[in-house]
Amino acid sequence: MRPEKHSLSLRGHRTSVSLEKPFWDAFRAIAAERHMAINELAAELDEMRGTQSGLATAIRLYVLDYYVTRAGKD
């Protein structure tokens, strides 16, 4: 499965992020569940990630952590 490139706006700055479709779908679902725009959630992650990883990696890890944490609560 090839990553899909999407443009995001982070605090007025345009950037592109490439993620596989299941990650985009999950990221959109999480943003909707949190009543946030996808750009708003991406900006939040961008701010938290520091310089250790790229934004795409930060989003993948966020999605994974979100669902692993959620599964642990069931």
Summary of the structure (lengths in Angstrom):
residues: 74
radius of gyration: 12.1
end to end distance: 29.8
largest distance: 38.4
contacts: 178
relative contact order: 0.16
helix: 58%
strand: 19%
